[in-house]
């Protein structure tokens, strides 16, 4: 049974500016349009900390430029609907996500979809696990995207062959660029592509990429394995011989990796 919603949109429709929410749990949100969210942002500038959004069509939805959406120390799991609703879906402005967990988006939803002019995603765990998700991170209209110090995992059942997508729906910004740096990336989907881009080259630096050779492609990149500190290893066992792995700064990270089956660190 679905939870009550405001105006057929979301559990919370935020129209005020400069709102801060700390410590909110939300689930079971569905609406007729199949994009029911825990939060629909219609004001400007929202900060979320220590929220847990799960088992709904969408975690957060904003349309157009709504200023800064800042998400810290939060968890999003089992979100998505019909490839149109996602863990979070930002329509513009600026998105910053830190020290948060995104797991198992469903029904071909992305874990993160950002049309923001600037997207910064750092110190997170973003993983398909066994779900039928799509992209882990989709930045469809370009801009400046920085993805660093995350653990990313494209699962075996992901509906889309790309882990990260950039400007695949057309670039709306001047001087667009994407930097993928210092991440630990598990490419578990056979014939997957690490980065898909249309008319852009990604800059890769200091990443450790895990997966059997020939199973996946680096994609639209300038630097691949062996360049700019990137390392490719054949399976998780190959990580044991590496020191100073790029890992996100998340409390109890080892326990999370073990509980999700991502990796026994």
C-alpha positions in Angstrom: 0.0 0.0 0.0 1.4 3.4 -1.0 1.9 6.2 1.4 -0.1 9.5 1.2 1.3 12.2 -1.2 0.9 15.9 -1.7 -0.9 16.9 -4.9 -0.2 13.5 -6.4 3.5 14.4 -6.5 5.5 13.4 -3.4 5.5 12.8 0.3 7.0 16.3 0.7 6.6 19.1 -1.8 9.1 21.8 -0.9 8.3 25.3 -2.2 10.3 27.3 0.3 13.9 28.3 -0.3 17.1 27.4 1.6 15.6 24.4 3.4 17.7 21.9 5.5 16.3 18.5 6.3 18.2 16.2 8.7 17.2 12.7 9.7 14.2 11.7 7.5 13.1 8.2 6.4 10.7 7.8 3.5 9.3 4.8 1.6 6.3 3.4 -0.4 5.7 6.5 -2.5 3.9 5.9 -5.8 1.6 8.2 -7.9 -0.5 7.9 -11.0 2.2 9.5 -13.2 4.7 6.8 -12.0 7.3 9.4 -10.7 6.2 9.7 -7.1 9.1 11.1 -5.0 9.9 11.3 -1.4 10.8 14.9 -2.0 9.7 17.1 -4.9 11.8 20.3 -4.9 10.0 23.4 -6.2 11.9 26.0 -4.1 15.5 26.9 -4.4 18.5 25.4 -2.5 17.9 22.2 -0.5 20.3 20.4 1.9 19.6 16.8 2.9 21.6 15.0 5.6 21.1 11.6 7.1 18.0 10.7 5.0 17.0 7.2 4.0 14.8 7.0 0.9 13.8 3.5 -0.3 11.2 1.3 -1.9 9.6 4.2 -3.8 9.4 5.4 -7.4 11.8 8.2 -6.9 13.9 9.6 -4.1 14.2 13.3 -5.1 12.8 15.1 -8.1 13.5 18.7 -9.1 12.7 20.5 -12.3 14.7 23.3 -13.9 17.3 25.4 -12.0 16.5 25.1 -8.3 19.9 26.3 -7.1 22.0 24.0 -5.1 20.9 20.5 -4.0 23.4 19.2 -1.4 23.1 15.6 -0.2 25.4 14.3 2.6 25.5 11.1 4.7 22.4 9.6 3.2 21.1 6.4 1.7 18.9 5.7 -1.3 17.9 2.2 -2.4 15.4 0.3 -4.4 14.2 3.3 -6.3 13.0 3.7 -9.9 10.1 3.2 -12.2 9.8 2.4 -15.9 13.1 4.0 -16.8 11.7 7.5 -16.0 12.0 7.7 -12.2 15.4 7.4 -10.5 17.2 7.4 -7.2 17.6 11.2 -7.6 16.7 13.2 -10.7 17.9 16.8 -10.8 16.6 19.1 -13.5 19.2 21.9 -13.3 21.2 24.1 -11.0 24.0 22.4 -9.1 24.2 19.0 -7.5 26.7 17.9 -4.8 26.5 14.4 -3.3 28.9 13.3 -0.6 29.4 10.3 1.7 26.1 8.7 0.6 25.0 5.3 -0.5 23.0 4.5 -3.6 22.0 0.8 -4.1 19.9 -1.2 -6.5 17.8 1.2 -8.5 14.9 -0.8 -10.1 12.9 -1.0 -13.3 15.7 0.5 -15.4 16.1 3.6 -13.2 19.4 5.4 -12.8 20.9 5.7 -9.3 21.7 9.4 -10.1 20.5 11.5 -13.0 21.6 15.1 -13.1 20.9 17.8 -15.6 22.7 20.3 -13.4 25.3 22.7 -14.9 27.7 21.4 -12.2 27.6 17.9 -10.7 30.0 16.8 -8.0 29.8 13.3 -6.7 32.5 12.3 -4.2 33.0 9.7 -1.4 30.0 7.6 -2.2 29.1 4.0 -2.9 26.9 3.7 -6.0 26.1 0.1 -6.9 23.7 -1.9 -9.1 24.0 -5.1 -7.0 21.6 -7.5 -8.6 19.0 -5.0 -9.7 17.8 -4.2 -13.2 19.0 -0.6 -13.1 20.4 1.6 -16.0 23.3 4.0 -15.6 24.9 4.4 -12.2 25.4 8.1 -13.0 23.7 9.9 -16.0 24.7 13.5 -16.7 22.6 13.8 -20.0 23.2 17.4 -20.9 26.8 17.9 -20.2 28.1 20.7 -17.9 30.9 20.2 -15.5 30.9 16.7 -13.9 33.4 15.6 -11.3 33.2 12.0 -10.0 35.9 11.2 -7.5 36.7 8.8 -4.6 33.6 6.7 -5.1 33.0 2.9 -5.3 31.0 2.3 -8.5 29.6 -1.1 -9.5 27.8 -1.9 -12.7 25.9 -5.1 -12.0 25.4 -8.1 -14.1 21.7 -7.4 -14.7 22.0 -3.6 -15.5 19.7 -2.9 -18.5 22.1 -0.3 -20.0 25.7 -1.3 -20.9 27.1 2.0 -19.6 28.2 2.7 -16.0 28.5 6.4 -16.5 26.9 8.5 -19.2 27.7 12.1 -20.2 25.9 14.4 -22.7 24.1 11.5 -24.3 21.0 13.7 -24.7 22.8 16.7 -26.1 25.2 19.3 -24.6 23.5 22.4 -23.3 26.6 24.0 -21.8 29.8 25.6 -23.0 33.1 24.0 -22.1 31.5 20.8 -20.8 33.9 18.3 -19.2 33.8 15.2 -17.1 36.6 14.1 -14.7 36.5 10.5 -13.2 39.3 10.4 -10.7 40.4 8.2 -7.8 37.5 5.8 -7.9 37.3 2.0 -7.3 35.1 0.7 -10.2 33.7 -2.8 -10.5 32.6 -3.6 -14.1 30.6 -6.8 -13.5 28.3 -6.5 -16.5 29.6 -8.4 -19.5 30.3 -6.1 -22.5 29.7 -3.1 -20.3 31.2 0.4 -21.0 32.7 2.4 -18.2 31.9 5.8 -19.7 29.5 6.6 -22.6 29.7 10.1 -24.1 28.5 11.7 -27.2 31.1 14.1 -28.6 33.1 14.4 -25.5 36.2 12.8 -24.0 36.4 11.9 -20.4 39.5 12.5 -18.3 40.4 9.4 -16.2 43.0 9.6 -13.4 44.0 7.3 -10.6 41.2 4.9 -10.9 41.3 1.2 -10.1 39.0 -0.7 -12.5 38.1 -4.3 -11.7 36.9 -6.9 -14.3 38.2 -9.6 -16.6 40.1 -8.3 -19.6 37.9 -8.1 -22.7 34.7 -8.1 -20.7 34.2 -4.4 -20.7 35.3 -1.2 -22.6 36.7 1.9 -21.1 34.6 3.9 -23.5 35.0 7.6 -24.4 38.2 8.3 -22.6 41.6 9.9 -23.1 43.5 8.0 -20.5 42.9 4.3 -20.0 44.7 1.6 -17.9 48.4 2.2 -17.5 48.0 6.0 -18.1 47.6 8.7 -15.5 47.7 6.3 -12.6 44.8 4.1 -13.7 45.1 0.4 -12.9 43.1 -2.5 -14.3 42.9 -5.8 -12.4 41.3 -9.1 -13.4 38.7 -9.7 -10.7 38.4 -8.8 -7.0 41.2 -11.1 -6.0 43.6 -8.8 -7.8 42.9 -6.1 -5.3 44.8 -7.9 -2.6 48.1 -7.0 -4.1 47.4 -3.3 -4.3 48.1 -0.8 -1.5 46.5 2.6 -1.0 43.2 1.8 -2.8 41.1 4.8 -3.7 38.2 4.4 -1.2 35.4 6.8 -0.2 35.5 8.3 3.2 32.4 6.6 4.6 32.0 5.3 8.2 31.9 1.5 8.5 32.7 1.1 4.8 34.1 -2.4 5.2 30.8 -3.6 6.8 28.8 -2.1 4.0 30.9 -3.8 1.3 30.6 -7.2 3.1 26.8 -6.9 3.7 26.1 -6.0 0.1 28.4 -8.6 -1.3 30.3 -6.0 -3.3 33.7 -6.9 -1.9 35.2 -8.3 1.3 37.6 -5.5 2.2 
